[in-house]
Amino acid sequence: MKIQIKHGRVIDPMSRRDGVADIFIAAGKIVAIGEAPADFHANRVIDAAGLVVCPGLVDLSVRLREPGFEYRATLESEMLAAAAGGITSLACPPGTDPPLDEPGLVEMLKFRARNLPGPRVYPIGAMTQKLEGQMLTEMAELREAGCVAFTQADAPMTDTQVLLRAMEYAATFGFSLWLRPQDVSLAKGGVAHDGAVASRLGLPGIPALAETVALATILQLARETGARIHLARLSTYDGIAMVRAAKAQGLAITCDVAATHVHLSENDLMGFDAHLHLVPPLRSLRDRDGLREALRDGSIDAMCSDHTPVDEDAKQVPFGESQAGASGVELLLPLTLKWAREMGVPLLQAIDLITWKPAQILGVPAGTLAVGAAADVCIFDESAEWIVTPQTLASQGNNTPFLGHPMPGRVRYTLIDGHIDFEARA
Protein backbone atom coordinates (compact mmCIF):
# COMPACT_ATOMS: atom_id res chain seq x y z
CA MET A 1 0.00 0.00 0.00
CA LYS A 2 1.23 3.47 -0.90
CA ILE A 3 0.47 6.34 1.47
CA GLN A 4 1.14 10.05 1.19
CA ILE A 5 1.15 12.11 4.38
CA LYS A 6 0.86 15.70 3.22
CA HIS A 7 1.32 19.15 4.71
CA GLY A 8 2.34 17.91 8.20
CA ARG A 9 5.00 19.41 10.45
CA VAL A 10 7.63 16.67 10.18
CA ILE A 11 9.79 16.25 13.26
CA ASP A 12 12.64 13.72 13.16
CA PRO A 13 15.12 14.06 16.05
CA MET A 14 17.69 11.76 14.42
CA SER A 15 18.11 14.09 11.42
CA ARG A 16 17.19 17.26 13.37
CA ARG A 17 14.40 17.87 10.85
CA ASP A 18 11.58 20.19 11.90
CA GLY A 19 9.49 21.67 9.11
CA VAL A 20 6.44 21.20 6.92
CA ALA A 21 6.89 18.46 4.31
CA ASP A 22 5.16 15.51 2.66
CA ILE A 23 6.14 11.92 3.44
CA PHE A 24 5.76 9.11 0.91
CA ILE A 25 5.39 5.49 2.00
CA ALA A 26 5.51 2.31 -0.07
CA ALA A 27 5.97 -1.38 0.80
CA GLY A 28 6.13 -0.52 4.48
CA LYS A 29 9.08 1.88 4.07
CA ILE A 30 9.55 5.63 3.92
CA VAL A 31 10.60 6.15 0.30
CA ALA A 32 10.80 9.95 0.14
CA ILE A 33 10.33 13.15 2.10
CA GLY A 34 9.47 16.36 0.27
CA GLU A 35 9.14 15.43 -3.39
CA ALA A 36 7.25 12.34 -4.53
CA PRO A 37 9.29 9.58 -6.21
CA ALA A 38 8.74 9.01 -9.90
CA ASP A 39 5.53 7.14 -10.74
CA PHE A 40 4.28 7.33 -7.11
CA HIS A 41 0.51 7.04 -6.93
CA ALA A 42 -0.91 6.97 -3.40
CA ASN A 43 -3.64 4.53 -2.42
CA ARG A 44 -4.33 6.69 0.61
CA VAL A 45 -3.64 10.36 1.28
CA ILE A 46 -3.58 11.60 4.86
CA ASP A 47 -3.98 15.36 5.19
CA ALA A 48 -1.78 16.28 8.16
CA ALA A 49 -2.14 20.06 7.83
CA GLY A 50 -1.89 21.53 11.33
CA LEU A 51 -0.67 18.19 12.73
CA VAL A 52 2.74 16.94 13.85
CA VAL A 53 4.24 13.95 12.04
CA CYS A 54 6.98 12.23 14.04
CA PRO A 55 8.55 8.78 14.37
CA GLY A 56 6.41 6.23 16.16
CA LEU A 57 7.02 6.39 19.89
CA VAL A 58 9.41 3.91 21.51
CA ASP A 59 8.41 2.95 25.07
CA LEU A 60 11.02 1.36 27.35
CA SER A 61 8.63 -0.20 29.86
CA VAL A 62 5.24 -1.68 28.98
CA ARG A 63 3.86 -4.58 30.99
CA LEU A 64 1.67 -6.55 28.63
CA ARG A 65 0.53 -8.87 31.46
CA GLU A 66 0.76 -12.08 29.44
CA PRO A 67 1.39 -14.80 30.34
CA GLY A 68 -0.13 -15.15 33.78
CA PHE A 69 -1.92 -11.89 34.55
CA GLU A 70 -4.67 -11.80 31.94
CA TYR A 71 -7.18 -10.76 34.60
CA ARG A 72 -5.34 -7.42 34.77
CA ALA A 73 -4.99 -6.96 31.02
CA THR A 74 -4.54 -8.95 27.84
CA LEU A 75 -1.87 -8.75 25.19
CA GLU A 76 -4.49 -7.71 22.65
CA SER A 77 -5.95 -4.89 24.77
CA GLU A 78 -2.59 -3.39 25.69
CA MET A 79 -1.19 -3.60 22.15
CA LEU A 80 -4.23 -1.68 20.90
CA ALA A 81 -3.86 0.85 23.72
CA ALA A 82 -0.20 1.35 22.86
CA ALA A 83 -1.04 1.98 19.22
CA ALA A 84 -3.70 4.47 20.32
CA GLY A 85 -0.92 6.25 22.22
CA GLY A 86 1.26 6.52 19.12
CA ILE A 87 3.66 3.79 20.28
CA THR A 88 5.11 1.61 17.53
CA SER A 89 7.90 -0.17 19.46
CA LEU A 90 7.93 -1.23 23.09
CA ALA A 91 10.07 -3.11 25.58
CA CYS A 92 8.27 -5.71 27.67
CA PRO A 93 9.77 -6.56 31.11
CA PRO A 94 9.97 -10.22 32.17
CA GLY A 95 7.77 -9.96 35.26
CA THR A 96 5.12 -12.34 33.94
CA ASP A 97 3.96 -15.69 35.33
CA PRO A 98 6.05 -17.61 34.52
CA PRO A 99 8.81 -15.02 34.00
CA LEU A 100 10.53 -14.71 30.63
CA ASP A 101 13.46 -16.88 31.69
CA GLU A 102 13.31 -19.57 28.99
CA PRO A 103 13.62 -19.25 25.19
CA GLY A 104 10.28 -20.98 24.58
CA LEU A 105 8.40 -18.38 26.61
CA VAL A 106 10.08 -15.54 24.73
CA GLU A 107 9.34 -17.12 21.36
CA MET A 108 5.70 -17.67 22.35
CA LEU A 109 5.31 -14.00 23.35
CA LYS A 110 6.89 -12.78 20.12
CA PHE A 111 4.72 -15.12 18.05
CA ARG A 112 1.55 -13.91 19.78
CA ALA A 113 2.56 -10.28 19.37
CA ARG A 114 3.39 -10.69 15.66
CA ASN A 115 -0.09 -12.01 15.02
CA LEU A 116 -1.86 -9.09 16.65
CA PRO A 117 -2.21 -5.50 15.44
CA GLY A 118 -0.05 -3.07 17.35
CA PRO A 119 3.57 -2.20 18.13
CA ARG A 120 6.71 -4.24 17.68
CA VAL A 121 7.42 -6.03 20.95
CA TYR A 122 10.99 -6.34 22.25
CA PRO A 123 11.16 -8.69 25.25
CA ILE A 124 13.57 -7.95 28.10
CA GLY A 125 14.71 -11.31 29.42
CA ALA A 126 14.96 -12.36 33.06
CA MET A 127 18.47 -11.94 34.45
CA THR A 128 18.05 -14.79 36.94
CA GLN A 129 15.98 -17.95 36.86
CA LYS A 130 12.40 -17.31 37.99
CA LEU A 131 13.61 -13.79 38.89
CA GLU A 132 14.68 -15.25 42.23
CA GLY A 133 18.08 -13.54 42.19
CA GLN A 134 20.10 -16.73 42.65
CA MET A 135 20.98 -18.51 39.39
CA LEU A 136 21.71 -16.67 36.16
CA THR A 137 19.58 -17.47 33.13
CA GLU A 138 21.03 -18.68 29.83
CA MET A 139 21.27 -15.15 28.49
CA ALA A 140 22.85 -16.19 25.20
CA GLU A 141 19.94 -18.52 24.42
CA LEU A 142 17.42 -15.89 25.46
CA ARG A 143 19.16 -13.39 23.19
CA GLU A 144 18.84 -15.80 20.27
CA ALA A 145 15.13 -16.16 21.08
CA GLY A 146 14.65 -12.40 20.78
CA CYS A 147 15.53 -10.71 24.09
CA VAL A 148 17.27 -7.36 23.60
CA ALA A 149 18.45 -6.92 27.21
CA PHE A 150 18.16 -8.51 30.67
CA THR A 151 16.71 -7.34 33.96
CA GLN A 152 15.33 -8.33 37.35
CA ALA A 153 12.33 -6.05 36.68
CA ASP A 154 10.96 -5.23 40.14
CA ALA A 155 12.12 -8.50 41.71
CA PRO A 156 14.71 -8.02 44.47
CA MET A 157 18.38 -8.74 43.92
CA THR A 158 19.84 -9.45 47.35
CA ASP A 159 23.05 -11.24 46.39
CA THR A 160 25.71 -8.81 45.16
CA GLN A 161 27.89 -11.72 44.05
CA VAL A 162 25.17 -12.82 41.62
CA LEU A 163 24.89 -9.25 40.31
CA LEU A 164 28.64 -9.15 39.78
CA ARG A 165 28.56 -12.43 37.84
CA ALA A 166 25.67 -11.13 35.72
CA MET A 167 27.66 -8.01 34.84
CA GLU A 168 30.77 -10.04 34.00
CA TYR A 169 28.71 -12.34 31.77
CA ALA A 170 26.95 -9.42 30.10
CA ALA A 171 30.23 -7.56 29.51
CA THR A 172 31.77 -10.66 27.91
CA PHE A 173 28.97 -11.06 25.38
CA GLY A 174 28.04 -7.41 24.91
CA PHE A 175 24.61 -7.72 26.53
CA SER A 176 22.88 -4.81 28.25
CA LEU A 177 21.56 -5.10 31.81
CA TRP A 178 18.58 -2.98 32.87
CA LEU A 179 18.57 -2.38 36.60
CA ARG A 180 16.18 -0.44 38.81
CA PRO A 181 18.25 0.71 41.78
CA GLN A 182 16.52 -0.08 45.07
CA ASP A 183 18.05 -1.56 48.19
CA VAL A 184 15.66 -4.29 49.31
CA SER A 185 16.33 -3.95 53.03
CA LEU A 186 15.93 -0.17 53.09
CA ALA A 187 12.72 -0.32 51.04
CA LYS A 188 11.18 -3.29 52.87
CA GLY A 189 7.51 -2.77 53.70
CA GLY A 190 7.42 0.76 52.31
CA VAL A 191 4.65 2.12 50.09
CA ALA A 192 5.46 5.85 49.88
CA HIS A 193 8.43 8.22 49.94
CA ASP A 194 9.91 8.41 53.42
CA GLY A 195 9.16 12.05 54.12
CA ALA A 196 6.84 14.44 55.90
CA VAL A 197 3.77 13.40 53.91
CA ALA A 198 4.16 9.67 54.62
CA SER A 199 4.70 10.45 58.31
CA ARG A 200 1.55 12.59 58.40
CA LEU A 201 -0.50 9.91 56.64
CA GLY A 202 0.91 7.04 58.67
CA LEU A 203 2.28 5.26 55.60
CA PRO A 204 5.48 3.18 55.84
CA GLY A 205 8.22 4.92 53.89
CA ILE A 206 10.88 4.10 51.33
CA PRO A 207 13.83 6.46 51.83
CA ALA A 208 15.72 8.09 48.98
CA LEU A 209 18.71 6.16 50.37
CA ALA A 210 17.11 2.97 49.05
CA GLU A 211 17.85 4.24 45.56
CA THR A 212 21.24 5.85 46.11
CA VAL A 213 22.73 2.97 48.13
CA ALA A 214 21.75 0.47 45.44
CA LEU A 215 22.93 2.85 42.76
CA ALA A 216 26.36 3.17 44.38
CA THR A 217 26.74 -0.61 44.27
CA ILE A 218 25.62 -0.84 40.63
CA LEU A 219 27.97 1.93 39.51
CA GLN A 220 30.95 0.44 41.33
CA LEU A 221 30.34 -2.98 39.79
CA ALA A 222 29.91 -1.36 36.38
CA ARG A 223 33.30 0.33 36.76
CA GLU A 224 34.85 -2.98 37.68
CA THR A 225 33.31 -5.04 34.88
CA GLY A 226 32.76 -2.57 32.06
CA ALA A 227 29.20 -3.84 31.66
CA ARG A 228 26.67 -1.76 29.73
CA ILE A 229 23.98 -0.70 32.20
CA HIS A 230 20.62 0.98 31.73
CA LEU A 231 19.20 2.43 34.95
CA ALA A 232 15.44 2.14 34.92
CA ARG A 233 13.06 4.60 36.55
CA LEU A 234 15.32 6.94 38.51
CA SER A 235 13.36 8.86 41.12
CA THR A 236 15.71 10.92 43.30
CA TYR A 237 17.67 14.16 43.01
CA ASP A 238 20.78 12.58 44.55
CA GLY A 239 20.53 9.56 42.26
CA ILE A 240 20.60 11.86 39.24
CA ALA A 241 23.70 13.58 40.59
CA MET A 242 25.43 10.19 40.90
CA VAL A 243 24.51 9.30 37.32
CA ARG A 244 25.81 12.64 36.02
CA ALA A 245 29.14 12.01 37.75
CA ALA A 246 29.34 8.44 36.42
CA LYS A 247 28.64 9.56 32.86
CA ALA A 248 31.33 12.22 33.18
CA GLN A 249 33.76 9.45 34.17
CA GLY A 250 32.94 7.57 30.99
CA LEU A 251 30.82 4.72 32.34
CA ALA A 252 28.62 3.00 29.74
CA ILE A 253 25.33 3.88 31.39
CA THR A 254 21.98 5.29 30.30
CA CYS A 255 18.86 5.98 32.33
CA ASP A 256 15.16 6.72 32.06
CA VAL A 257 12.34 8.13 34.14
CA ALA A 258 8.63 7.34 34.30
CA ALA A 259 6.45 10.13 32.89
CA THR A 260 4.26 10.08 35.98
CA HIS A 261 7.20 10.99 38.24
CA VAL A 262 7.96 14.06 36.15
CA HIS A 263 4.60 15.61 37.08
CA LEU A 264 3.64 14.31 40.53
CA SER A 265 5.23 14.27 43.98
CA GLU A 266 4.56 12.98 47.50
CA ASN A 267 2.32 16.02 48.06
CA ASP A 268 -0.26 14.46 45.73
CA LEU A 269 -0.76 11.55 48.17
CA MET A 270 -2.79 13.62 50.64
CA GLY A 271 -6.06 12.14 49.40
CA PHE A 272 -4.89 8.52 49.93
CA ASP A 273 -5.67 7.83 46.25
CA ALA A 274 -4.38 4.30 45.58
CA HIS A 275 -3.83 5.22 41.93
CA LEU A 276 -0.79 7.09 43.25
CA HIS A 277 0.72 3.93 44.76
CA LEU A 278 3.68 3.50 42.40
CA VAL A 279 7.06 1.80 42.22
CA PRO A 280 9.33 3.64 42.77
CA PRO A 281 7.23 5.91 44.98
CA LEU A 282 6.45 9.51 44.15
CA ARG A 283 9.25 11.50 45.79
CA SER A 284 9.65 15.01 47.18
CA LEU A 285 9.21 18.20 45.18
CA ARG A 286 13.00 18.56 45.15
CA ASP A 287 13.30 15.12 43.58
CA ARG A 288 10.54 15.76 41.05
CA ASP A 289 12.02 19.07 39.99
CA GLY A 290 15.42 17.40 39.71
CA LEU A 291 13.95 14.86 37.29
CA ARG A 292 12.38 17.60 35.21
CA GLU A 293 15.64 19.50 34.92
CA ALA A 294 17.68 16.35 34.24
CA LEU A 295 15.44 15.57 31.27
CA ARG A 296 16.00 19.07 29.94
CA ASP A 297 19.81 19.02 30.31
CA GLY A 298 20.18 15.47 28.95
CA SER A 299 21.29 13.77 32.17
CA ILE A 300 18.25 11.49 31.83
CA ASP A 301 18.23 9.86 28.41
CA ALA A 302 14.59 8.89 27.91
CA MET A 303 11.06 9.05 29.25
CA CYS A 304 8.84 5.96 29.42
CA SER A 305 5.26 5.18 30.42
CA ASP A 306 6.15 2.41 32.91
CA HIS A 307 2.75 1.04 31.90
CA THR A 308 1.40 -1.24 34.65
CA PRO A 309 -2.28 -2.12 34.20
CA VAL A 310 -3.92 -3.28 37.44
CA ASP A 311 -7.44 -4.63 37.94
CA GLU A 312 -9.77 -2.15 39.62
CA ASP A 313 -10.36 -4.33 42.68
CA ALA A 314 -6.65 -4.07 43.52
CA LYS A 315 -6.98 -0.27 43.70
CA GLN A 316 -10.29 -0.08 45.59
CA VAL A 317 -8.60 -0.84 48.92
CA PRO A 318 -6.63 1.22 51.46
CA PHE A 319 -3.48 2.80 49.98
CA GLY A 320 -1.02 0.55 51.78
CA GLU A 321 -2.85 -2.61 50.71
CA SER A 322 -3.30 -1.64 47.07
CA GLN A 323 -1.41 -3.01 44.07
CA ALA A 324 1.30 -0.63 42.88
CA GLY A 325 1.29 0.64 39.31
CA ALA A 326 -0.39 2.92 36.79
CA SER A 327 -1.49 2.57 33.19
CA GLY A 328 0.39 4.94 30.93
CA VAL A 329 0.84 4.02 27.26
CA GLU A 330 -1.85 6.45 26.14
CA LEU A 331 -0.43 9.22 28.35
CA LEU A 332 3.25 9.05 27.38
CA LEU A 333 2.91 11.57 24.56
CA PRO A 334 0.58 14.00 26.42
CA LEU A 335 2.73 13.97 29.57
CA THR A 336 5.84 14.57 27.49
CA LEU A 337 4.17 17.52 25.74
CA LYS A 338 2.96 18.89 29.08
CA TRP A 339 6.47 18.73 30.57
CA ALA A 340 7.96 20.39 27.48
CA ARG A 341 5.50 23.26 27.60
CA GLU A 342 6.04 23.85 31.29
CA MET A 343 9.83 23.74 30.94
CA GLY A 344 10.07 25.72 27.72
CA VAL A 345 11.62 22.77 25.88
CA PRO A 346 11.44 22.71 22.04
CA LEU A 347 9.17 20.05 20.59
CA LEU A 348 12.07 18.46 18.68
CA GLN A 349 13.96 17.86 21.95
CA ALA A 350 10.87 16.51 23.69
CA ILE A 351 10.04 14.06 20.90
CA ASP A 352 13.66 12.85 20.98
CA LEU A 353 13.10 11.53 24.54
CA ILE A 354 10.33 9.17 23.41
CA THR A 355 11.57 8.16 19.94
CA TRP A 356 15.19 8.20 18.82
CA LYS A 357 16.88 8.10 22.24
CA PRO A 358 14.95 5.10 23.60
CA ALA A 359 15.45 3.30 20.28
CA GLN A 360 19.21 3.76 20.74
CA ILE A 361 18.99 2.38 24.27
CA LEU A 362 17.09 -0.65 22.97
CA GLY A 363 19.48 -1.02 20.08
CA VAL A 364 16.68 -1.45 17.55
CA PRO A 365 15.99 0.17 14.14
CA ALA A 366 13.23 2.53 15.22
CA GLY A 367 12.55 6.11 16.25
CA THR A 368 13.38 7.81 12.94
CA LEU A 369 11.70 9.00 9.74
CA ALA A 370 14.80 8.51 7.61
CA VAL A 371 14.29 7.49 4.01
CA GLY A 372 14.57 3.72 3.84
CA ALA A 373 13.44 3.22 7.44
CA ALA A 374 10.33 1.27 8.36
CA ALA A 375 7.26 3.49 8.11
CA ASP A 376 6.51 3.62 11.84
CA VAL A 377 4.82 7.00 12.21
CA CYS A 378 2.84 8.89 14.82
CA ILE A 379 0.61 11.77 13.66
CA PHE A 380 -0.83 13.92 16.44
CA ASP A 381 -2.64 17.16 17.06
CA GLU A 382 -0.45 19.19 19.41
CA SER A 383 -3.21 21.73 20.08
CA ALA A 384 -5.95 19.23 20.99
CA GLU A 385 -6.94 18.91 24.63
CA TRP A 386 -8.84 16.02 26.17
CA ILE A 387 -9.91 14.75 29.59
CA VAL A 388 -8.61 11.43 30.90
CA THR A 389 -11.51 9.12 31.76
CA PRO A 390 -11.92 5.32 31.73
CA GLN A 391 -13.92 5.76 28.53
CA THR A 392 -11.14 7.65 26.73
CA LEU A 393 -8.55 4.94 27.51
CA ALA A 394 -8.26 1.77 25.45
CA SER A 395 -6.16 -0.04 28.07
CA GLN A 396 -7.94 -2.71 30.07
CA GLY A 397 -6.40 -1.11 33.14
CA ASN A 398 -7.53 2.48 33.68
CA ASN A 399 -5.62 2.82 36.94
CA THR A 400 -4.04 6.20 36.41
CA PRO A 401 -3.61 9.11 38.82
CA PHE A 402 -4.55 11.45 35.97
CA LEU A 403 -8.24 10.49 35.78
CA GLY A 404 -10.22 13.68 35.34
CA HIS A 405 -7.15 15.68 34.31
CA PRO A 406 -6.93 17.62 31.02
CA MET A 407 -4.16 16.48 28.69
CA PRO A 408 -2.52 18.21 25.71
CA GLY A 409 -2.01 16.44 22.40
CA ARG A 410 -4.11 13.75 20.78
CA VAL A 411 -2.90 10.98 18.47
CA ARG A 412 -4.76 10.96 15.16
CA TYR A 413 -2.95 8.15 13.31
CA THR A 414 -0.41 5.47 14.16
CA LEU A 415 1.30 3.69 11.27
CA ILE A 416 3.37 0.54 11.76
CA ASP A 417 5.25 -0.86 8.77
CA GLY A 418 3.22 1.46 6.57
CA HIS A 419 -0.09 0.07 7.84
CA ILE A 420 -2.56 2.28 9.70
CA ASP A 421 -2.92 0.46 13.03
CA PHE A 422 -4.81 3.28 14.73
CA GLU A 423 -7.00 6.04 13.36
CA ALA A 424 -8.89 8.35 15.71
CA ARG A 425 -12.59 8.71 15.26
CA ALA A 426 -13.62 11.97 13.67
N, C-alpha and C positions, 0 to 999 in steps of 0.2 A: 504494500500500500504506500502511495506517495502522498505526503502531507506538506502543505505550505503553512507556516505560521507567519502571519504578516503584521507589520506595523507595531510590533511589540518592543518594549524597552529590554534589550538583550543584555543580561548581566552574566559574565563568565569570569569568576575570580582567577582561574588558572591563566587566562590570557589577558587579564585586566581589562576586558571589554566592558563597556557600559555606554550603550547608545541604541537608538532605534534602528532596527534592521529586520529583514525577513530571514527565516530559517527554512531550509528545504530538506525534507526527510524522504529517504527511499530505502527499501529493503532493511528497515530497522536501524539505519545509520543516518547521521547528519552528513549530507553530501555537499551542502553549500550554505554560506551565510552572506547575505547581501544580494548578489545577483543569482538568478536561477541558472542551473546547468542547462546545457543545450538539450533540447527535446524533452524538457521536464514538464509533465502535465499532471497536476495534482488531482488525486481522487477526493481529497478533503482539504478545504481551506479554513483555517482558524483565524478569525480576525482578533488580534491581540492588541488593538489600539487602546491605549490607556492602561494596559496590563504589563506586568513584569514577566519576562521569560528568562528562567534561570535553569541551571542543571537540576536534575532531580535531587532531592535531599538525601543525605547519607546519615543514618542514625546509628550511633555506636552502642545503644543499649535498648533492645526491644524484647521483652519477654513474651513469647508467643504462646506459652502455657501448655504446649503439647510436646511430648506426651506427659500424661499424668494429672494435669490440672484443668481438664476440659470444663469443669464446673465453674471455673473462673473466667475462661475465655477459650475460644477455639482458634485453630490456625487460620481458618477461613475468615472469621470475623475480624481478627487483628490484622491480617494481610489487607483486607478491604479498608479498614480504618487507616492503616499506614498510607495506602494509596490516596485516600481522601485528604490526608495531611501533606501530600506532595512528596512523600518518601518513595524513592525508587530502589534504594539499597539499604539493608539493615543488618546489624550484627545481633545474633541471638545468643544470650548467655546459656551456660549448660545446666542451670538450676532447675531441671525438669525431673520427672519421676518415671523411670530411672534417669539419672544424670547422663549427659552426653559424654560418656567415658569409654564407649566402644565404637569401632568403625561402623558396625551395622546400624546403630541408633542414629549416627550422623547421616549415613546414606539414606535411611528411611525418612528423616526429616527433610533432606534436600529433595528427595523424590516427591514427597507430598507437596512441598512448596512449589516445585516446578510445574505441578499439575493444577495449580490454583492461580487465579488472577492476583496480581499484586507484586510487591517488590522482590528483588533478588535477595535471597537469604544467605548470609554468611555465618555459619555456626562458629561459636567460640568453644573449643573443647575443654573438658574438665582437666585440670592440672593434676589432680590426684584421683585415685579410684574411689568411686561413689562420693567424691568431694569430701572424703573423711580426713584429708590432710595427713595421711600416713604413707601410702604407696603411690609412687608416680604412675601415671597412665602411660601407655605406649604412644607417646606424642607423634612419633614419626608415622605410625599407622593411621592415627587420627588426622594428621595433615594430609595424607594420601586420600582419605575419605572425604576431605573438603573443609576441615577446620583451618581457619586463618590465623588463629592465636589460641592461647590457653589461659585459663583463669580458675580461681576458686569461687568466682561469683561472690555471693554473700556468705558462703560457708567459712567457718573459722579456720585459720591456719595457726596452730599452736606450736608446731615443731619447727624451729628455725633451721635445724639441720636439713629437714625435708625441703624447705624453701631454698636453701643454698644449693642443694642437689638439683632442684628444678631449674634454677638459674644457670648452673653449670651445663646442664643438658641443653637448655634452650640456646645458650651462647654457642655451644658446639655446632648445633644444626641450624642456627640462624632463625630460630623461632622467637616470636614475641610473647611475653607474659603480660597479662592485664591484671593488675592488682589494685584492690580497694584498701587503702591503708586504714586499719582499725585494730587496735590492740584488744584482744578478746577479753582479757581480765579487767581492763579499765572500763570497757563498755558493758560488762555483764549486767543484765537486768535493766539496763537503761532504755528509755523510750523517747527522751527529749534531751535537748542541749542542757548541759549542767550549768545553769545560770540562775539569775534572779527569777525568771518566769517559771521555770520548773520548780523552784523552791516554793514560790507562792502558790502554785497549783498542786503541790504535793506529788509531782511526777518524778520517778527515779531518773537521774541524769546520766548522760554520756559526755564526759569532759572533752574539750578540744585536745587534751593530751592523748586521748585514745587514738587520734589521727596522727599527731606529730611523733609520738613514740614509735608507732608502727612504721611511719614514713622514714624515720631515721634508720631503722633496721633495713628497710628495703633499699634505701639509697646507698648504705654502706656495702650491702651485698652486691648491689649493681656495680659499684666501683671495683669490687674485688673480682667479679666474674666477667664484666663487660657485657652482661645480658641486656637485651633491648626490652625496656619496661614501659608499659603504658599505665599511668596512674588514673584509676577510674573514680569519678565523682568526688573530687576534692571539695572540702566544705569549710576550711578554716583559713583565716588570715595568715597565721603562722605557718601553716602547711604550704601555702602559696610562696611565702618567702623562702622556705627550704627548697622548693622546686626551682625558683629563680636562681638560687645560688648553685644548685646542682647543674642546671643547664649551662650556666656561665663557666662551670668547670669542665664542660664537654661531655657530660654523661648522656647516653643515648636514651633519653626519656621524653615522653609526651604525656599530656594529661587532658582530662575533660571535666566538665561540670554539668550537673543536671539543670535544665532550664528553670525548674521550679525554685531551686536554691538561689537563682539570680534575682528573684523578685520577692521572696518571702523570708521572714526571719522568725525567731522564737516569739517575738511580740504578737504574731498572728495566732498563737496557740491559746490566747486568753478565753476563747469560747469553747475549749475542749473539743473542737471539731476533729473527729478521727480521720477525716480526709487529709489532715496535716501530719498524720503519723507516718514519717518517711525514714528511709535509711539511705545515707546518713541523716541525722536529724537536722531540722532547720536550726541554724546557728544564730549568733548575735548579729545585731546590725553592723557591727564592725566587720564581722566575717562576711556578711552578705555584700557589703560595699567593697570589701577587698576582692571578692569574686568578680564583681561587676567591672572593677578597674583592671583586674588581671586579664579579663577577656579583651578589654580595649587595648591594652599595651602588648598583647600577644603572649603573656606568660602562660595563660591557659590556651590550649591549642584548638579546642572544639567544644561545642555545646551539644548535648544529647537530650532525648526525652526521658530516659530512664523509665520507659513505659512498663508499668507493673499493674495490669488489671487484676482487681480483687472483687470477689462476689460481695454483693451489698450487705448480706448478713454479717460478714466479717468486719464491716465498718459501723454497723448499727449496735455497737456495744461501747462501754466506757473506753476512753482513749488508751489507757494502758493495756487493755485486753484486746484491742483491735489489731487487725492484720496491717502491717506496714506496706506502703506503696501507693502510687498514683498513676492513673492512665495519662498518657501524654503525647502519643504520636500525632494527634490532630492539633496539638497546641505548640509543637516545636517551632513551627514557622511564626505563628502569632507572637509567642513569647520572645523570640529572637528579634522580631520587628519592634516590639514594645521596648525591649532593652536598648536597641539601637537609637530609637527616638529619644528616649530619656537621657541617653549618654552622649547624644550628638555624634553618633558613629555613622559614617557613610554606608549606604545600602550594600555597596560592593564588599566592604569589609565584613559586614554582618552576614551576608550570604556565604562568604568564604568559610565561616565557622561551622556551617551545617551542610557544606557540599565538598569542596575541594580538599580542605584540611582533614576532615574525618576520612575521606577516601584514601588519602596518603597514609594515615594511621593504620587503616585496614589493609593497605597494600593491594587495593583492587582498582580496576579500570573504571572509575566512576567519577562523578562530581565535576564534569566539564562538558562544554558545548563545542569542543574542538571538532573541526571537520574530520570525518572518519570515525569519530567516537560513536558508541551506541546512543541511539536517540532516547535517552532518559531525560525527560524534561518536566519541569514544574512551571505552570503558568498561573499567576495569582494577581489578585486585585489588591494593591497595597493600600488603597483608600477605603476599602470596604470595612465595615465594623459589624460585629455580630456578638450575640450573647451566648455564653456557654451554658447549655442545658443538656440533660440526658437525651433529649430528642435531637439535638444538633450534633451529637457524637455517634459515630458508627461503631466504636469499640463496644464490645460486650460488657466491659468494665467502665462505668462512668464515675469511678471514684477519683475525682479530682478536686483539689481545694479551690479551683477557679469557677465552680458552678455559680452561675448568676453574674459573673464578671464579664464586662465588655472586652472584646479582643480585636486588635487591628489585623487586617489582612485575611483574605479568603481565597483558598485554592479554587481555581476554575477548571483546570485540566491537569491531569497527570499522565504523561506518556512513558511507557516502558518498552524499550526495543521498538520504538516507532508505533506502538499500539496504544490507543487511548484506553487506559485502565480505569480512569475516573473522569467524569464530566459532571460538573455541578448542575443542578437543576436551575432552570431559568428563573 
